[in-house]
Amino acid sequence: MDGNFTVIDNCILAIEGKRIVHCAPGDQPLPAPFSQDRPIDLQGTIYPGLFELHNHPAYNAIPLWQVPAHYTNRQGWQAAASYRRFVTNPAALLTHDPLSNNARAVVRFVEGRALLGGVTTTQGLSLSKMDGNEKAAYAGLVRNVELPDDSSWPAAQDKISDFKTYAQAEQAYGPIVGDRTKPFLLHLSEGTDDYSRAFFESLRSPIGEYLIGANLIGIHATALNPDQMGRLRQSAGIVWSPLSNFLLYGATTDVVTAVQSGVPIALGSDWGPSGTKNLLGELKIAKMFSDNHGNLFPDRELARMVTSTPATMMGWGDFLGTVQPGKLADLLVLDGTSKDPYKQLVEATERDVMAVLIDGRPRAGRAILLDPATPGVEMLRVGGQDMVLDICDRGHPLDGMPLGTAISTLNHALEHLPDLAEQFLPQHELMSAASDRYVIHLDMDEDYAMGLMAGDVKIGRGDVDPMQLDPITEIDDGQFRTRIKNNMNIPAWLREGL
C-alpha cells in the first residue's frame, strides 16, 4: 500500500531498526546487510498499521451502554440518568481510583484492545492537563497523536466541547488556523438537530468568513447540511464514527455529500460505551453503510480511511500510513493471501491478525514471529488462536501490569463497583500524600470526577451496579452484535446486516 496502491505478490519486506528499508518482489536482491538472512515466511498479507483519529481511550474499559432513548444531540445523552449510572460513575471510579492499580489497568486494557485490532496509532488524550505519570503511562506502545514520540512531528490539539461563539473559536483556533504543524481535532456539530447544526456557525466571522483551515479535522460532523459540509473541503477532513452515531442518534454523517464535495474521510471507532471495539469493527459498519448506499466506498477507499488518509490528515504521512522504504515499520499482518487485499482487510476480524509491529518491533504476534518462551512476553487466546504479546517494557509505569493482569484487575473492579463507590472518598483522603497515584483524565466527565475526589460530589453504593468487563475483542464477545441489534435507534438495514 504505497502511494500508488501497488500490490506486491510474494513480497519480501526488510526492517532495519525502526524503518522499512526494502519492500519488493521476492526475486529482487535484498540489501547487503540482509543478503545472508532467511526471510520469515508469514503466508500473510502486510498492511500499514491502522491509524485512528477518533477515540476516547479512558472510557474503553466501560461495557457497551444500552442506550435508553433516541437522542438528537449529545447534551441529551450526557444528561441522562442512565449515562451517569452506567458510564460516568464507573469510568470515574476506575480512572480516579486512589490505589492506582485500576487506573494502570485501564491504560493497559485500552491499548491492548487497540493493538489486538491492528491499531498502531490512536487518538483521545483530550483537553485536560496531564501530569508526568499519565504522559509516561501512555507512551511507548500504541502511538498517540497528542503525544508524538518525536517532538518534530505535528502534535494534535483536541476540542471536545462546542464553540458557542465566534469569539471562542477565534481565541482557541484562530492563532493556528491553517498551520499544518498543529492539527486541530474538533468535535463538530455532533447530533442531528438544529441545535447541533448551529454550532458550525460559530466558525463564521461577523463578515461571513469561516474559520476553517487545512489543519482542521472535524470529528462526527453529523448535523451538517450540504452547504456546511461543502465548506469543509478547505479542511483536512472529517472523522466518521458510524456505529456510535447510529446507536445514539439513529443517523450518521452525510458522507455522501462529503464524497461529492471532496472532503477526505477517516474512520474512528469512538469509544466503548457506544462504539466498535477497534477499527476492524468500524470497517464492517462502514462497509454495510456503503453497500446500502450503492457501493459508496470501494474496499480500497475503506482501507485508505484507516491508513493513509488519517496519516495525511494528521501531517504524519511522511512517516506512517503506507508500506514503503523509509517509512516507520508500523505494520499489520493478516493471515492469508488469497483474497483481494482490500477486501481482506475490510472483512478481517481479530482472529485473522498474525502480527502487529510498531517501530519494527512485534508487539503482538503468533509464535512464528514471537517466541512464547521469550522472557517478558505473555500469551492470550484470541479467536481460538494463541497470540503472544510483548508489551511490558522494563522501567515503564505499566511494568508489572501484563494485559492478563489488567483484565483480571478490571473484572474484579467492575464486579465490585458498589464497594469502590463506598470506599472512594475515604481512600482518597487516606492516600492524598502518596506519590505514585495515577489519575487518567476523562474527556467528558473530568470535572465530575474531580468533584468526587474533592468530596464536593457524593457517590455511594446505590449509585452504581456491579458490571462485567466486556471481552477485549469482538471475535470473543458472543453478545456484542446481539446487543447492538437490540438497540432501539439503529436502522433496519444495519440490524439485518449484523
C-alpha positions as CSV (number, residue, x, y, z in Angstrom):
1,M,0.0,0.0,0.0
2,D,2.3,2.7,-1.2
3,G,1.1,6.0,-2.6
4,N,0.1,4.3,-5.9
5,F,-1.7,1.3,-4.2
6,T,0.9,-1.1,-5.5
7,V,0.1,-4.7,-4.5
8,I,3.2,-6.9,-4.4
9,D,2.7,-10.6,-4.6
10,N,5.4,-12.7,-3.0
11,C,6.9,-9.6,-1.3
12,I,9.9,-9.5,0.9
13,L,10.0,-6.7,3.4
14,A,13.1,-5.9,5.4
15,I,13.3,-3.8,8.5
16,E,16.4,-2.2,10.0
17,G,15.9,-0.6,13.4
18,K,12.5,1.1,13.2
19,R,12.3,1.6,9.5
20,I,11.4,-0.3,6.4
21,V,14.5,-0.5,4.2
22,H,13.3,-2.9,1.5
23,C,9.8,-3.8,0.1
24,A,9.9,-5.6,-3.3
25,P,9.1,-8.8,-5.1
26,G,11.0,-11.8,-3.8
27,D,13.1,-12.2,-6.9
28,Q,14.8,-8.9,-6.3
29,P,18.1,-8.9,-4.4
30,L,18.0,-7.9,-0.7
31,P,20.1,-5.1,0.6
32,A,23.6,-6.3,1.6
33,P,23.0,-6.4,5.4
34,F,20.2,-8.9,4.8
35,S,21.6,-11.0,1.9
36,Q,22.5,-13.9,4.1
37,D,19.3,-13.9,6.2
38,R,16.5,-16.3,5.6
39,P,13.1,-14.5,5.4
40,I,10.3,-15.4,7.7
41,D,7.6,-16.8,5.5
42,L,4.4,-15.4,7.0
43,Q,1.9,-16.7,4.4
44,G,0.1,-13.5,5.2
45,T,-0.7,-10.0,3.8
46,I,1.2,-7.0,5.1
47,Y,-0.6,-3.6,5.6
48,P,0.2,-0.3,7.3
49,G,-0.7,-0.3,10.9
50,L,-4.3,1.0,11.3
51,F,-4.5,4.7,12.2
52,E,-7.4,6.1,14.2
53,L,-8.3,9.7,14.6
54,H,-11.3,9.5,16.9
55,N,-11.3,7.6,20.2
56,H,-11.7,8.2,24.0
57,P,-9.4,5.6,25.4
58,A,-10.1,6.3,29.1
59,Y,-13.7,5.0,28.6
60,N,-12.8,1.8,26.7
61,A,-13.0,-0.5,29.7
62,I,-16.6,0.5,30.2
63,P,-19.1,-2.1,28.8
64,L,-21.3,-1.2,25.9
65,W,-24.1,1.0,27.1
66,Q,-27.7,0.0,26.4
67,V,-28.8,3.4,25.1
68,P,-32.3,4.0,26.7
69,A,-33.7,6.7,24.3
70,H,-33.4,8.3,20.9
71,Y,-31.2,11.5,21.2
72,T,-30.8,14.4,18.8
73,N,-27.7,15.9,20.4
74,R,-25.0,14.9,22.8
75,Q,-26.3,17.2,25.5
76,G,-29.3,14.9,25.7
77,W,-27.5,11.6,26.4
78,Q,-24.9,13.3,28.6
79,A,-27.7,14.5,30.9
80,A,-29.4,11.1,31.1
81,A,-29.5,9.3,34.5
82,S,-28.6,6.1,32.7
83,Y,-25.5,7.6,31.3
84,R,-24.4,8.8,34.8
85,R,-25.1,5.4,36.3
86,F,-23.6,3.1,33.6
87,V,-20.9,5.3,32.1
88,T,-19.8,8.3,34.1
89,N,-19.8,6.8,37.5
90,P,-18.0,3.5,36.6
91,A,-15.5,5.4,34.4
92,A,-14.7,7.9,37.2
93,L,-14.3,5.2,39.8
94,L,-11.9,3.2,37.6
95,T,-9.8,6.1,36.3
96,H,-9.5,8.1,39.5
97,D,-9.1,5.2,41.9
98,P,-6.6,6.4,44.5
99,L,-5.0,2.9,44.8
100,S,-3.7,3.3,41.2
101,N,-3.9,-0.3,40.0
102,N,-7.3,0.2,38.4
103,A,-6.1,3.3,36.5
104,R,-3.0,1.5,35.3
105,A,-5.1,-1.5,34.3
106,V,-7.4,0.8,32.2
107,V,-4.4,2.1,30.2
108,R,-3.1,-1.4,29.6
109,F,-6.5,-2.7,28.7
110,V,-7.4,0.0,26.2
111,E,-4.0,-0.1,24.5
112,G,-4.3,-3.9,24.3
113,R,-7.8,-3.6,22.8
114,A,-6.5,-1.3,20.1
115,L,-3.4,-3.4,19.4
116,L,-5.3,-6.7,19.1
117,G,-7.4,-4.9,16.4
118,G,-4.3,-3.9,14.4
119,V,-4.4,-0.3,15.6
120,T,-0.9,1.2,15.9
121,T,-1.9,4.9,16.2
122,T,-4.9,6.3,18.2
123,Q,-6.3,9.5,19.5
124,G,-8.1,10.7,22.5
125,L,-5.9,12.2,25.2
126,S,-8.1,15.2,25.1
127,L,-8.0,18.6,26.7
128,S,-7.1,18.0,30.3
129,K,-3.7,18.8,31.5
130,M,-1.9,15.5,32.2
131,D,0.7,15.0,34.9
132,G,4.0,13.3,34.2
133,N,2.8,10.0,35.4
134,E,0.0,9.9,32.9
135,K,2.1,11.0,30.0
136,A,4.6,8.3,30.8
137,A,1.9,5.6,31.1
138,Y,0.5,6.5,27.7
139,A,4.0,6.5,26.0
140,G,5.8,3.6,24.4
141,L,3.2,1.3,22.9
142,V,0.4,2.4,20.6
143,R,1.1,5.9,19.3
144,N,-1.0,8.8,20.4
145,V,-1.5,11.8,18.0
146,E,-1.4,14.1,21.0
147,L,1.9,12.8,22.3
148,P,4.1,12.0,19.3
149,D,7.3,10.1,20.1
150,D,9.3,12.6,18.0
151,S,8.8,16.2,19.1
152,S,9.3,17.3,15.5
153,W,6.1,15.6,14.4
154,P,2.8,17.6,14.4
155,A,1.0,17.2,17.8
156,A,-2.8,17.2,17.8
157,Q,-4.8,19.7,19.8
158,D,-8.3,18.5,20.8
159,K,-11.5,20.3,21.4
160,I,-14.5,18.3,22.5
161,S,-16.9,20.9,23.9
162,D,-18.6,23.1,21.3
163,F,-17.6,26.6,20.4
164,K,-20.6,28.7,21.4
165,T,-19.5,31.9,19.8
166,Y,-17.1,33.0,17.1
167,A,-15.0,34.8,19.7
168,Q,-14.4,31.4,21.4
169,A,-13.4,29.8,18.1
170,E,-11.1,32.7,17.2
171,Q,-9.4,32.6,20.6
172,A,-8.8,28.8,20.6
173,Y,-8.3,28.0,16.9
174,G,-7.7,31.4,15.3
175,P,-3.9,31.6,16.2
176,I,-3.2,28.3,14.5
177,V,-5.7,28.2,11.7
178,G,-4.2,26.6,8.6
179,D,-1.0,25.7,10.4
180,R,-0.4,22.0,9.3
181,T,2.1,21.5,12.1
182,K,-0.7,22.0,14.6
183,P,-3.6,19.7,13.7
184,F,-6.8,20.7,15.5
185,L,-9.3,17.9,16.2
186,L,-12.7,19.5,16.8
187,H,-15.9,17.5,17.8
188,L,-18.1,19.3,15.4
189,S,-21.9,19.6,15.4
190,E,-22.4,16.2,17.0
191,G,-26.1,15.4,16.8
192,T,-28.9,15.6,14.2
193,D,-30.9,18.7,15.2
194,D,-30.8,22.4,14.6
195,Y,-29.2,22.9,18.0
196,S,-26.2,20.8,17.0
197,R,-26.1,22.3,13.5
198,A,-25.9,25.8,14.8
199,F,-22.5,25.2,16.4
200,F,-21.0,25.1,13.0
201,E,-22.0,28.7,12.5
202,S,-19.8,29.6,15.5
203,L,-16.9,29.3,13.0
204,R,-18.4,32.1,10.9
205,S,-17.0,35.6,11.4
206,P,-19.1,38.7,11.6
207,I,-18.2,39.4,8.0
208,G,-19.2,35.9,6.9
209,E,-15.9,34.2,6.5
210,Y,-15.5,30.7,8.1
211,L,-12.6,29.9,10.4
212,I,-11.7,26.7,8.5
213,G,-8.1,25.9,7.7
214,A,-6.2,23.0,6.3
215,N,-5.3,21.8,9.8
216,L,-9.0,21.5,11.0
217,I,-10.2,17.9,11.4
218,G,-13.9,17.7,12.1
219,I,-14.9,14.7,14.3
220,H,-18.5,13.5,13.8
221,A,-20.0,16.5,11.8
222,T,-23.3,14.6,11.9
223,A,-25.6,17.6,11.9
224,L,-24.1,19.5,9.0
225,N,-26.2,20.3,6.0
226,P,-24.8,20.0,2.4
227,D,-23.7,23.7,2.3
228,Q,-21.9,23.4,5.6
229,M,-20.3,20.0,4.6
230,G,-19.1,21.5,1.4
231,R,-17.2,24.2,3.3
232,L,-15.1,21.5,4.9
233,R,-13.3,20.9,1.6
234,Q,-11.0,23.6,2.9
235,S,-10.2,21.5,6.0
236,A,-8.0,18.4,6.5
237,G,-11.2,16.3,6.5
238,I,-13.7,14.6,8.8
239,V,-13.6,11.6,11.0
240,W,-16.6,9.3,10.7
241,S,-17.8,7.1,13.5
242,P,-21.0,5.5,12.1
243,L,-21.8,2.9,14.7
244,S,-21.7,5.3,17.6
245,N,-23.8,7.8,15.6
246,F,-26.5,5.1,14.8
247,L,-26.6,3.8,18.4
248,L,-27.1,7.3,19.9
249,Y,-28.9,9.2,17.1
250,G,-30.3,6.7,14.6
251,A,-28.5,8.6,11.8
252,T,-24.9,9.4,10.8
253,T,-22.8,11.9,9.0
254,D,-23.8,12.9,5.4
255,V,-20.7,11.2,4.0
256,V,-22.4,11.1,0.5
257,T,-22.2,14.9,0.4
258,A,-18.7,14.7,1.9
259,V,-17.6,12.5,-1.0
260,Q,-19.3,14.7,-3.6
261,S,-17.6,17.8,-2.1
262,G,-14.1,16.2,-2.0
263,V,-13.8,16.2,1.8
264,P,-11.4,13.5,3.0
265,I,-12.9,10.9,5.3
266,A,-11.2,8.8,8.0
267,L,-12.8,6.2,10.3
268,G,-12.9,6.2,14.1
269,S,-14.4,3.7,16.5
270,D,-15.3,6.4,19.1
271,W,-15.4,4.6,22.5
272,G,-16.5,1.6,24.5
273,P,-20.0,2.8,25.6
274,S,-21.4,3.3,22.1
275,G,-18.8,2.2,19.5
276,T,-16.9,-0.7,18.0
277,K,-14.0,-2.2,19.8
278,N,-11.5,-1.2,17.2
279,L,-11.1,-0.2,13.6
280,L,-11.6,-3.7,12.2
281,G,-15.1,-3.5,13.7
282,E,-15.8,0.1,12.4
283,L,-14.8,-1.1,8.9
284,K,-17.6,-3.6,8.9
285,I,-20.2,-0.9,9.8
286,A,-18.8,1.5,7.1
287,K,-19.0,-1.4,4.6
288,M,-22.6,-2.1,5.4
289,F,-23.4,1.6,5.1
290,S,-21.6,1.7,1.7
291,D,-23.5,-1.3,0.4
292,N,-26.8,0.3,1.5
293,H,-25.8,3.4,-0.4
294,G,-24.9,2.0,-3.8
295,N,-21.3,0.9,-3.0
296,L,-20.4,4.4,-2.0
297,F,-16.9,3.3,-0.8
298,P,-15.0,0.6,-2.6
299,D,-12.9,-1.6,-0.4
300,R,-9.8,0.2,-1.4
301,E,-11.2,3.5,-0.2
302,L,-12.3,2.0,3.1
303,A,-8.7,0.7,3.6
304,R,-7.4,4.2,3.0
305,M,-9.8,5.6,5.7
306,V,-7.9,3.6,8.3
307,T,-4.3,4.0,7.0
308,S,-3.0,6.7,4.6
309,T,-5.9,9.2,4.8
310,P,-5.8,9.8,8.6
311,A,-2.0,9.8,8.5
312,T,-2.1,12.6,5.8
313,M,-4.8,14.5,7.7
314,M,-2.5,14.5,10.8
315,G,0.6,15.5,8.8
316,W,2.2,12.2,9.6
317,G,2.1,10.9,6.1
318,D,5.8,11.2,5.6
319,F,6.4,8.7,8.4
320,L,3.4,6.4,8.5
321,G,0.3,5.3,6.6
322,T,1.8,3.3,3.7
323,V,4.3,0.5,3.3
324,Q,7.4,2.0,1.7
325,P,11.1,2.1,2.3
326,G,11.9,4.9,4.6
327,K,8.7,4.8,6.5
328,L,8.5,3.6,10.1
329,A,7.6,-0.1,10.3
330,D,4.2,0.2,11.9
331,L,2.6,-2.8,10.3
332,L,-0.4,-5.1,10.5
333,V,-0.1,-8.7,9.1
334,L,-3.3,-10.6,8.3
335,D,-3.4,-14.3,7.8
336,G,-3.7,-15.5,4.2
337,T,-3.1,-14.2,0.7
338,S,-5.9,-15.5,-1.4
339,K,-8.4,-12.6,-1.3
340,D,-8.2,-9.1,-2.8
341,P,-6.1,-7.4,-0.2
342,Y,-8.5,-4.5,0.4
343,K,-11.5,-6.9,0.7
344,Q,-9.4,-9.0,3.1
345,L,-8.8,-6.0,5.4
346,V,-12.4,-4.9,5.4
347,E,-13.6,-8.5,6.3
348,A,-10.8,-9.3,8.8
349,T,-11.5,-10.0,12.5
350,E,-9.1,-10.1,15.4
351,R,-8.8,-13.9,14.7
352,D,-7.0,-13.0,11.4
353,V,-4.4,-10.9,12.9
354,M,-1.0,-12.6,12.6
355,A,1.2,-9.8,13.9
356,V,1.2,-6.1,14.8
357,L,4.5,-4.2,14.7
358,I,5.3,-0.8,16.0
359,D,8.6,0.8,15.2
360,G,9.7,-2.5,13.7
361,R,9.1,-4.4,16.9
362,P,6.5,-7.2,17.0
363,R,4.2,-6.2,19.9
364,A,1.6,-8.8,19.2
365,G,2.0,-11.9,17.0
366,R,1.7,-15.6,16.6
367,A,4.5,-17.8,17.6
368,I,6.1,-17.7,14.1
369,L,7.2,-14.2,14.9
370,L,7.2,-14.0,18.7
371,D,8.6,-16.9,20.7
372,P,6.3,-17.6,23.7
373,A,9.4,-18.6,25.7
374,T,10.9,-15.1,25.4
375,P,11.3,-13.5,28.9
376,G,8.7,-10.8,29.5
377,V,6.1,-11.9,26.9
378,E,2.6,-13.2,27.7
379,M,0.1,-15.4,25.9
380,L,-3.5,-14.5,25.2
381,R,-6.2,-16.6,23.4
382,V,-7.8,-14.5,20.7
383,G,-10.5,-16.1,18.5
384,G,-9.2,-19.6,19.1
385,Q,-5.6,-18.5,18.3
386,D,-2.7,-18.1,20.7
387,M,-1.4,-14.6,20.5
388,V,2.0,-13.7,22.0
389,L,2.2,-10.1,23.4
390,D,5.4,-8.2,24.1
391,I,4.1,-5.1,25.8
392,C,5.7,-4.9,29.2
393,D,8.8,-2.7,29.0
394,R,11.1,-2.6,31.9
395,G,11.0,0.6,33.8
396,H,7.8,1.8,32.2
397,P,5.0,2.9,34.6
398,L,2.9,-0.2,33.4
399,D,5.8,-2.6,34.0
400,G,4.3,-5.4,36.1
401,M,0.9,-4.9,34.5
402,P,0.6,-7.6,31.7
403,L,-2.7,-7.5,29.8
404,G,-3.9,-10.6,31.5
405,T,-3.4,-8.9,34.9
406,A,-5.2,-5.8,33.7
407,I,-8.2,-7.9,32.6
408,S,-8.4,-9.6,35.9
409,T,-8.0,-6.3,37.8
410,L,-10.8,-4.7,35.8
411,N,-13.1,-7.7,36.1
412,H,-12.8,-7.5,39.8
413,A,-13.2,-3.8,40.0
414,L,-16.3,-3.7,37.8
415,E,-17.9,-6.6,39.8
416,H,-17.3,-4.6,43.0
417,L,-18.2,-1.2,41.8
418,P,-20.5,-0.6,44.8
419,D,-17.6,-1.2,47.1
420,L,-15.4,1.1,45.1
421,A,-18.0,3.8,45.4
422,E,-18.3,3.4,49.1
423,Q,-14.5,3.5,49.6
424,F,-13.7,6.1,47.1
425,L,-13.5,9.3,49.1
426,P,-12.1,7.8,52.3
427,Q,-9.3,6.2,50.3
428,H,-8.5,9.5,48.5
429,E,-8.2,11.2,51.9
430,L,-6.0,8.4,53.2
431,M,-3.8,8.4,50.1
432,S,-3.6,12.1,49.5
433,A,0.1,12.3,50.1
434,A,1.1,9.2,48.0
435,S,3.4,10.0,45.2
436,D,2.7,7.0,42.9
437,R,-1.0,7.6,42.3
438,Y,-2.4,7.6,38.7
439,V,-5.3,9.6,37.6
440,I,-6.5,9.0,34.0
441,H,-8.4,12.0,32.7
442,L,-11.9,11.6,31.4
443,D,-12.8,13.7,28.3
444,M,-16.4,14.4,29.0
445,D,-16.5,13.9,32.8
446,E,-13.3,15.2,34.3
447,D,-14.9,18.0,36.3
448,Y,-17.4,15.5,37.8
449,A,-14.5,13.0,38.7
450,M,-12.5,15.8,40.3
451,G,-15.6,16.8,42.3
452,L,-15.8,13.2,43.6
453,M,-12.1,13.3,44.6
454,A,-12.6,16.5,46.5
455,G,-15.8,15.4,48.2
456,D,-17.8,18.1,46.5
457,V,-19.9,15.5,44.7
458,K,-21.1,12.4,46.6
459,I,-21.2,8.9,45.3
460,G,-22.4,5.9,47.2
461,R,-23.1,2.2,46.8
462,G,-26.5,2.9,45.4
463,D,-25.2,5.0,42.5
464,V,-23.6,2.1,40.6
465,D,-24.3,-1.5,39.8
466,P,-21.9,-4.5,39.6
467,M,-20.9,-4.8,36.0
468,Q,-18.9,-7.3,33.8
469,L,-16.0,-6.4,31.7
470,D,-16.7,-6.9,28.0
471,P,-14.3,-9.3,26.2
472,I,-11.4,-7.3,24.8
473,T,-12.1,-8.4,21.2
474,E,-15.3,-8.7,19.2
475,I,-14.5,-12.1,17.9
476,D,-14.5,-13.4,21.6
477,D,-17.6,-11.4,22.6
478,G,-20.6,-13.5,21.5
479,Q,-23.1,-11.0,22.7
480,F,-21.7,-7.9,21.1
481,R,-23.6,-7.9,17.9
482,T,-26.8,-9.1,19.7
483,R,-26.7,-6.1,22.0
484,I,-26.2,-3.8,19.0
485,K,-29.1,-5.4,17.3
486,N,-31.2,-4.7,20.4
487,N,-30.5,-1.0,20.2
488,M,-33.7,1.0,19.6
489,N,-32.1,3.5,17.3
490,I,-30.2,1.6,14.6
491,P,-31.8,1.4,11.1
492,A,-33.3,-1.8,9.8
493,W,-30.7,-2.4,7.1
494,L,-27.9,-2.3,9.8
495,R,-29.8,-4.6,12.1
496,E,-30.2,-7.1,9.2
497,G,-26.6,-6.7,8.1
498,L,-25.3,-7.5,11.6
